[in-house]
Amino acid sequence: MVEFGPVQMVAMGFPDPQKLKGDLLKELFALSEQKFIRLIGLLAVVKDANGMIESVQITELSDADRKRLGAAAGALIGLGAARGKGAVAGAKAGAKAMEKEFGLNQQQIREVARSIPNGTAAGFLLVEHLWAKKFKEIALAQDGVLLANGFITPDSLIALGAELAEGVKAAEKLTQA
């Protein structure tokens, strides 16, 4: 059984800090309640006109899931740094770290806030796509191997469509010549 579905990180800036609240959070929590996503982590940072920082962090992970996610992240870091033995050590360290704390500490939040202009806000999400969990499980059971993955924004699709249209025009000119 697959423990986690695909995970996505999203970072968004808001010129008006009030826009980070209200409808946006309602929709996020509605998606969670409907089991489309699970909120692994949310960090909202508001920086007022004087540079004062307010932040909130939220997670929907149970303590057991936090440890499993920490172990998985630690194993990946360890694998990249020192191969097999590093993966084992990283998994242990990641699980142990998640027993103590989750999210960013105050110093890390201040560092994030430095890049945010005064009078604005930023939201950082780490979400698990629950809707894709069963699909992932079946694909893995069928020996499927992920070859590529990514999200394409609508603006990128429009740009791609325009480039393809130019390519078609160029090909038509070549065939008419």
N, C-alpha and C positions, 0 to 999 in steps of 0.2 A: 504494500500500500504506500502511495506517495504521501509523505508527511506535509509538504508545502506545495502549493501551486506556484505558478510564475509570480515573481515579485518585481514590482516596478517602483522606481524612485521618480518623484516629480517635484520640481522646485518652481515656485511662482512668486513674482513680485507684484506688489499692489501700491500704486501711487497714493491711494486713499486707504489708510489702515482700517476704516470701518467696513470696507468691502471684503475684508478677510473673514468677517463674521457673518451672522445671519444666514441668508439663503445658501451660501456656499457650504457652510458647515452642516446645515440641515440636509442638503443633498448628499454630502459625504456620509453622514450617519444613516440616511435612508438606504443608500447602496449597501452599507454594512448590515443593516437590519434585514434587508432582502437577501443577504448571503451572496451578493455579487463579488464583494471584496471583504477583506479583513484588514483592519488598520493595524499594521505592524508598528508604525510610529508616525506621529504627527508632531512637528515642531512649528509653532507659530511665534514669530518674533515681530514686535511692534516697536518702532523707534520714533519717539515724539520729536517735535520741532527742536527741542533742546538737547537731543541725543540720549535721553533717558530710555532705557530698554525694559520692556515687559515681554515675558515669554510664557508659553504653556506647552507642555508635552503630554501626549496621550498615547496609550497603547491598548490594544484589545488582546494582547497575548497573555496567556496564563503563565504562571511561573515555570511550568514544565515546558511549554512551547518556547519561552524565552531561552531556557537552557539548551533546547535542541537547536534553535536558530543560532545561538552563540557558538555552539559546537560546530555547526555546519560552516559558519563564517570563519571561525578560527581554523578549521581544517583546510579551507580553501587558501587562506593566507599562508598557513604553514606549508601546504603543498607547493605553492609558488615559491616559497623561500628555501625549502630544504627537502623537497620531494616527500616520499612516504613517511619517514620518521617525523618530518616537520608537520605533516598532516595530522598524525596522531597527537603530537604535542600541542599543536594549534587547537585541535578539537577539545582537548582537556582544558586548556587555558581559556578558550572562548566560553565553554560551559560554566567554568568557575567564575569568570568575570560577570556573566549574566546573573549569577546568584546574588551578587552584591548590588549591582546598579543597572539601570536601563536608561538609554538616552544619553543626552549630553549634559556635562556638568556646567556650572555657571561660567567658568573660564572659557569653555568651548563655545557657549552661547554668545559670550561677548565677542569672540573672534568672528563668529558668523555675522553678528550684528554690525561689525565694522564695515562690511561691504554693502550694507543697506543704508541708503541716504536718509538723513533726518526727515521726519514727517512721513515715512513710508512703512510698509510692512512686507514680510515675506513668509511664505508657508512652504514647508518641506514635508512631503509625504513619502512613506514607504508602505505600499499596499500589496497584499497578496491577492491575486486574481482567483477567487474561489470558483468562479464560473468555468475556469479552464483546468481545474484540478483533475477531474475525472478523465478529460481528454488526454491530459499528460500521462495519467496512470495507464490508460489503454495503449497509448503510443509506446510507452516504455515496455509494456507487456508484449507488444508486437515487435520488439527489438528496434523500435524507431530511434533514430539518432538526430538530435537537433542540429541542423546545418546552418540556420540563420534565424535571427529573431530581432524584432524591432517594431517600433510604432512609427507610423508615418502621419504627420500632421496634414490636415486638409490643405493648408497653404502649399505644402510640399507637393501634394498630388496635383494641384493646379499648375505649379511650375513644371512638373514632370509632363503633364498633358500638353503644355505649351511647347516644350522641347520636342516631344514626340510629333506634334503637328508640324513643326519646322522640318523635322526629319522626313516626314511624309512628303511635304512640299518639295524638298530637295530631291527626293527619290523620283517623284513624278516628273520633275524637270529633266532629270537624267534619262528617263525612259522615253520622253518626248523628243529628245535631241537626236 
